[in-house]
Amino acid sequence: MISEEAIEKGTGRSWSSWLDYFNSVGARELTHQQIAEKASNAGAPPWWSQMVTVAYEQHIGRRVLGQDCDGRFNVSASKTCEGTIVGTLARWVAATSDRTDFADVAITRGPETSTTEKWRYWRCGLDDGSRIVVLVSAKSPSKAVLSVQHERLESSAAVEHWRAYWKSLLLEV
């Protein structure tokens, strides 16, 4: 959970003030999107509207740490690599190109890559309904960050399994 100090710094409003506000607008009965809209209308910047909404949903027990608004979980692991974003993505592709599965869960969609000026992406879907998004960005002219995001996991136990798996696989890249 984001700290109360971070919420106050990012939104200009104390956590207790946010709680009072959410209670006054009946947020407990609203959807995630509706709560985020209320936060935005109350002056929270866009990213902070989402973060204060997540914090509120955790506070009222609607979701646990790491759980998204659909009830699923996400995990990420990252590594700083020597080289450019192009070279780092190429190393990831080479390290994974012969795979038909990750941890015995079959790849059912992709992999596919895409690029923007600042990012390189690699994506695939798995047989369990989860998906993997690899993002590569520049940390400096000679270093890149390779981040694996595994989305749509069914449980917090799956998060810990996959976190260890991705950290181990990143050692090979």
C-alpha positions in Angstrom: 0.0 0.0 0.0 1.2 3.5 -0.7 2.1 5.4 2.4 -0.1 8.1 3.9 2.8 10.5 3.5 3.1 9.7 -0.2 -0.6 10.2 -0.7 -0.5 13.6 1.0 2.5 14.7 -1.0 1.0 13.5 -4.3 -2.5 14.7 -3.8 -2.1 17.7 -1.4 -4.6 16.0 0.9 -4.2 13.9 4.0 -5.2 10.2 4.1 -7.8 10.9 6.8 -9.2 13.7 4.6 -9.5 11.3 1.7 -11.3 8.8 3.9 -13.7 11.4 5.1 -14.3 12.5 1.5 -14.9 9.0 0.2 -17.3 8.3 3.1 -19.2 11.5 2.3 -19.7 10.5 -1.3 -20.7 6.9 -0.6 -17.6 5.4 -2.2 -18.0 2.1 -0.5 -21.0 1.5 -2.9 -19.2 2.7 -6.0 -17.1 0.9 -8.6 -13.4 1.4 -8.9 -13.9 3.7 -11.9 -16.5 5.8 -10.1 -14.3 6.2 -7.0 -11.4 7.3 -9.3 -13.6 9.8 -11.0 -14.6 11.2 -7.6 -11.0 11.4 -6.6 -10.2 13.3 -9.8 -13.1 15.6 -9.3 -11.7 16.3 -5.8 -8.4 17.5 -7.3 -6.2 14.4 -7.4 -4.0 14.3 -10.4 -4.8 11.4 -12.8 -2.2 8.9 -11.6 -3.0 9.8 -8.0 -6.7 9.3 -8.6 -6.0 5.7 -9.3 -3.5 5.2 -6.4 -5.8 6.8 -3.8 -8.7 4.7 -5.1 -6.6 1.5 -4.8 -5.6 2.6 -1.3 -9.2 3.2 -0.3 -10.3 -0.2 -1.8 -7.6 -1.9 0.3 -8.6 0.1 3.3 -12.3 -1.1 3.1 -11.2 -4.7 2.3 -12.4 -4.8 -1.3 -9.0 -5.9 -2.4 -5.7 -7.1 -1.0 -2.2 -5.8 -1.7 -1.3 -6.7 -5.3 -4.8 -7.3 -6.4 -6.3 -5.4 -9.3 -9.8 -4.1 -9.6 -10.8 -7.3 -11.5 -9.7 -9.5 -8.5 -6.6 -10.8 -10.3 -3.0 -10.3 -9.4 0.1 -9.0 -11.1 3.8 -9.4 -10.5 6.9 -7.9 -12.0 10.6 -8.4 -11.9 13.3 -6.3 -13.5 16.9 -6.1 -14.3 19.3 -3.4 -15.4 21.3 -4.6 -18.4 24.4 -3.3 -20.2 23.6 -2.1 -23.7 20.8 -0.3 -25.6 17.1 -1.0 -25.5 17.4 -2.6 -29.0 20.2 -4.9 -27.9 18.5 -5.8 -24.6 15.2 -6.7 -26.4 17.3 -8.8 -28.8 18.9 -10.7 -25.9 15.4 -11.3 -24.4 14.1 -12.6 -27.7 17.1 -14.9 -28.2 16.8 -16.2 -24.6 13.1 -17.0 -25.1 12.6 -17.7 -28.8 12.6 -21.6 -28.5 10.1 -21.6 -25.7 6.6 -23.1 -26.0 5.9 -22.5 -22.4 7.0 -20.7 -19.2 7.1 -22.9 -16.0 5.1 -25.6 -17.9 2.2 -23.2 -18.8 1.9 -23.2 -22.6 2.2 -20.0 -24.7 -1.1 -19.6 -26.5 -0.7 -16.2 -28.1 2.4 -14.6 -29.5 5.0 -13.7 -28.8 4.9 -10.4 -30.5 7.0 -7.3 -30.3 6.3 -3.6 -30.8 8.3 -0.4 -30.4 7.9 3.3 -29.5 10.6 5.9 -29.5 11.3 5.3 -25.8 10.1 1.7 -25.2 10.4 -1.8 -26.6 7.7 -4.4 -25.9 7.4 -8.2 -26.0 4.1 -9.8 -25.2 2.5 -13.3 -25.0 -0.5 -15.0 -23.6 -0.5 -18.2 -21.5 -2.8 -21.1 -21.3 -3.9 -20.2 -17.8 -5.4 -16.9 -19.1 -2.5 -14.8 -17.8 -0.3 -12.6 -20.0 3.3 -11.5 -20.0 4.4 -8.1 -21.0 8.2 -7.4 -21.2 9.1 -3.7 -21.3 12.6 -2.4 -22.1 13.5 1.2 -21.5 16.7 3.2 -21.4 18.3 3.9 -18.1 21.3 5.6 -19.6 22.9 5.7 -23.0 24.7 2.4 -22.2 22.2 0.7 -19.9 18.6 -0.5 -20.3 16.0 -1.8 -17.8 14.3 -5.1 -18.7 11.0 -5.5 -16.8 8.8 -8.6 -16.9 5.2 -8.0 -15.9 3.0 -11.0 -15.5 -0.6 -10.0 -15.4 -4.0 -11.7 -14.7 -2.8 -14.2 -12.1 -5.4 -15.9 -10.1 -4.0 -15.7 -6.6 -1.4 -14.1 -4.3 0.3 -17.6 -4.1 0.7 -17.4 -7.9 2.4 -14.0 -7.5 5.2 -15.5 -5.3 5.7 -18.5 -7.6 6.0 -16.3 -10.7 8.2 -13.7 -8.9 10.8 -16.3 -8.2 10.5 -17.8 -11.6 11.0 -14.4 -13.4 13.9 -13.4 -11.2 15.6 -16.6 -12.0 15.0 -16.3 -15.8 16.2 -12.7 -15.8 19.6 -14.0 -14.6 20.0 -15.8 -17.9 19.5 -12.6 -20.0 
